[in-house]
Amino acid sequence: MAYCAAPSSYTTSANPFFAGCSSRPSTPCGRYPQAGLSSYTRAPTQVDFSLGYSKPLTSTELHHLKCQLHARLNGYRVSNMPSGFPFVYAMRSRGDYSRSRSAPYEFEEHFNVPTASGYSIRRSVIIRFSGPKVSNGPSFWRILHVNADRKLHPQQNVPFAEVQLHPEVMATRYGRYIERDSKIILRALALSVELGVLVAITTQAALERRPTIRDNILYVGTTAKGSASVIYSTLC
């Protein structure tokens, strides 16, 4: 068990989704349970896009897009993220800027996806952050597939990845690491893409609703069917 650490690289070789993916993490770890993509990341085989996305998105193209997305997240090669990620700098009432844990933002990442015809097509995803909707609620990072006019296709209402950060974590040392190290949330998003689950970062005390002498930070993965399991833990 690590202490106050981000999830390290993990193997994808046992995951059926990543079979044949040319962009796997190079450092295996085997720490995580391996599972095929659940219906949490379900996507139709045929999607009708417009404005440059008129050709349907095939299952093979979707596979390549998710492989590239996973490799980019896992390798910390996200190019368009804002200064201050995983949060963003916002203007305060007195006119200066500070990192805000609640200000929403989004940005696009673009990919060249190979097709069966031998050429590549351009596909985009939006990485979107939204702060707590209610007092003491979680924050969210979601990755969504968009068409050329930045609109979600009606059938693409399920994100490729989703990470929830619960407020109790930000009161710990781990919360300070999250605030200053973009790799932690990027790795959590990569984990969500790989395992096809919603990843919630919380504390053992909050999960069990009882105080503990020394709190664990837990990464809890939840499938579309509602089954949940701890996929990573660290002491802080």
C-alpha positions in Angstrom: 0.0 0.0 0.0 1.3 3.4 -1.0 1.3 6.5 1.1 -0.3 9.6 -0.3 0.3 8.6 -3.8 -1.5 8.7 -7.1 -2.4 5.5 -8.7 0.7 4.2 -10.6 0.7 2.7 -14.1 -1.4 -0.4 -14.4 -1.5 -3.2 -16.8 -4.2 -3.3 -19.5 -3.1 -6.5 -21.2 -5.8 -8.6 -19.4 -8.5 -6.1 -20.4 -10.3 -7.3 -23.6 -11.0 -3.7 -24.6 -7.2 -3.0 -24.9 -6.4 -6.1 -26.9 -4.6 -4.9 -30.0 -4.3 -1.4 -28.7 -1.0 0.1 -29.9 -0.8 2.6 -27.1 -0.6 0.8 -23.8 1.1 2.0 -20.6 4.6 0.7 -20.6 4.9 0.1 -16.9 2.7 -2.8 -15.7 1.4 -2.9 -12.2 -1.4 -5.4 -11.8 -2.8 -3.5 -8.8 -6.3 -3.1 -10.3 -8.9 -5.8 -11.0 -9.1 -6.2 -14.8 -12.5 -6.0 -16.3 -14.0 -5.5 -19.8 -15.7 -2.2 -20.5 -19.0 -2.2 -18.8 -22.2 -0.7 -20.2 -21.2 2.5 -18.3 -19.2 3.4 -21.4 -21.8 2.1 -23.8 -21.8 3.7 -27.2 -23.8 2.8 -30.3 -22.0 1.1 -33.2 -23.5 3.7 -35.6 -23.7 7.4 -34.8 -24.9 10.0 -37.2 -22.5 13.0 -37.0 -22.8 16.2 -39.0 -20.4 19.1 -40.0 -17.5 16.9 -40.9 -18.6 14.0 -38.8 -21.2 12.7 -41.3 -19.5 9.2 -41.5 -20.9 6.9 -38.8 -18.6 6.1 -35.9 -17.9 2.4 -36.1 -17.0 0.2 -33.1 -13.5 -0.1 -34.4 -13.1 3.7 -34.6 -14.5 4.0 -31.1 -12.0 1.4 -29.9 -9.1 3.4 -31.4 -10.4 6.7 -30.0 -10.6 5.3 -26.5 -7.1 3.7 -26.8 -5.7 7.1 -27.8 -7.6 8.9 -25.1 -6.4 6.4 -22.5 -2.8 6.7 -23.6 -2.9 10.5 -23.6 -4.4 10.6 -20.1 -2.1 7.9 -18.7 1.0 9.6 -20.2 0.0 13.1 -19.0 0.0 14.4 -22.6 -3.2 16.3 -22.5 -2.3 19.4 -24.5 -5.2 21.9 -23.9 -5.8 21.7 -20.2 -6.1 25.1 -18.5 -3.6 26.6 -16.1 -4.3 25.4 -12.6 -5.7 22.0 -13.7 -7.4 20.1 -12.2 -9.0 23.3 -11.1 -8.9 26.7 -12.9 -7.8 30.2 -12.0 -10.8 32.6 -11.6 -11.0 36.3 -10.8 -11.9 37.2 -7.2 -14.0 40.2 -6.1 -10.9 42.3 -5.5 -9.7 41.8 -9.1 -6.9 39.3 -8.6 -6.9 35.6 -9.7 -6.7 32.5 -7.5 -7.3 28.8 -8.1 -11.0 28.1 -7.7 -12.3 24.6 -6.7 -15.8 25.4 -8.0 -15.5 27.5 -11.2 -16.6 25.3 -14.2 -14.6 24.9 -17.3 -14.2 22.7 -20.3 -11.7 22.1 -23.1 -11.3 20.0 -26.2 -8.8 17.3 -27.1 -8.5 16.2 -30.8 -7.5 12.8 -32.1 -6.8 11.3 -35.5 -8.6 8.0 -35.6 -7.6 5.4 -38.2 -10.4 3.8 -40.2 -10.8 0.5 -42.1 -10.3 2.4 -45.3 -6.7 3.2 -44.4 -7.1 6.9 -43.7 -7.7 8.9 -40.5 -10.6 11.0 -39.4 -10.6 13.7 -36.8 -12.6 13.1 -33.6 -12.9 15.3 -30.5 -13.7 14.9 -26.9 -14.6 17.5 -24.3 -13.1 17.3 -20.8 -15.6 19.1 -18.5 -15.3 20.1 -14.9 -18.2 21.1 -12.7 -18.0 22.1 -9.1 -20.4 21.0 -6.3 -24.0 21.4 -7.1 -24.9 21.5 -3.5 -23.0 22.5 -0.3 -20.5 19.7 0.6 -21.3 17.9 -2.7 -18.7 16.3 -5.0 -16.9 17.8 -7.9 -17.0 16.1 -11.3 -14.7 15.6 -14.3 -16.3 14.1 -17.3 -15.1 13.2 -20.8 -17.7 13.4 -23.5 -17.5 12.7 -27.2 -18.7 15.6 -29.3 -19.4 16.3 -33.0 -17.9 19.1 -35.1 -20.3 21.8 -33.7 -19.4 20.8 -30.1 -22.8 19.3 -29.5 -23.3 15.9 -27.9 -25.0 13.3 -30.0 -28.4 12.4 -28.4 -27.1 8.8 -28.0 -23.8 9.9 -26.5 -25.3 10.8 -23.2 -22.9 8.5 -21.3 -19.4 9.9 -20.7 -16.3 8.0 -21.8 -15.0 8.7 -18.3 -16.2 10.2 -15.1 -14.3 11.1 -11.8 -16.0 12.4 -8.7 -14.0 14.1 -6.0 -15.7 14.2 -2.6 -15.1 17.3 -0.4 -13.7 15.3 2.6 -10.6 14.5 0.5 -9.7 18.2 0.1 -9.4 18.5 3.9 -6.5 15.9 3.8 -2.9 16.1 2.6 -4.0 14.2 -0.4 -6.4 17.0 -1.3 -3.4 19.4 -1.4 -1.5 17.0 -3.7 -4.5 16.9 -6.0 -4.7 20.7 -6.1 -1.0 21.1 -7.2 -0.4 17.9 -9.2 -2.5 17.5 -12.4 -1.3 13.9 -12.8 -3.6 12.6 -10.1 -6.9 13.5 -11.8 -5.5 12.6 -15.2 -4.6 9.1 -13.9 -8.0 8.7 -12.3 -9.7 9.6 -15.7 -7.5 7.1 -17.4 -8.6 4.5 -14.9 -12.2 5.3 -15.6 -11.7 4.8 -19.3 -9.8 1.5 -18.8 -12.2 -0.1 -16.4 -15.4 1.4 -17.7 -16.5 2.6 -14.3 -17.3 5.9 -12.5 -14.3 6.6 -10.2 -15.1 8.3 -6.9 -12.2 9.6 -4.8 -13.4 9.7 -1.2 -12.2 8.8 2.3 -12.8 5.7 4.3 -14.4 7.7 7.1 -16.9 9.3 4.7 -17.7 6.0 3.0 -18.3 4.2 6.3 -19.7 7.3 8.1 -17.6 6.8 11.1 -14.4 8.5 12.4 -11.0 6.7 12.0 -7.7 7.3 13.6 -5.9 7.6 10.3 -8.0 8.1 7.2 -7.6 6.1 4.0 -8.1 7.7 0.6 -10.2 5.4 -1.5 -10.8 5.1 -5.2 -14.2 3.5 -5.5 -15.3 2.2 -9.0 -19.0 1.9 -9.7 -20.4 0.2 -12.8 -23.6 1.1 -14.7 -25.4 -1.7 -12.8 -24.5 -0.1 -9.5 -21.9 -2.6 -8.2 -19.1 -0.8 -6.4 -15.6 -1.9 -5.3 -12.4 -0.3 -4.0 -9.9 -0.3 -6.8 -7.1 1.7 -5.1 -6.3 3.0 -1.6 -3.6 5.1 0.0 -3.0 6.3 3.6 -2.9 10.0 4.4 
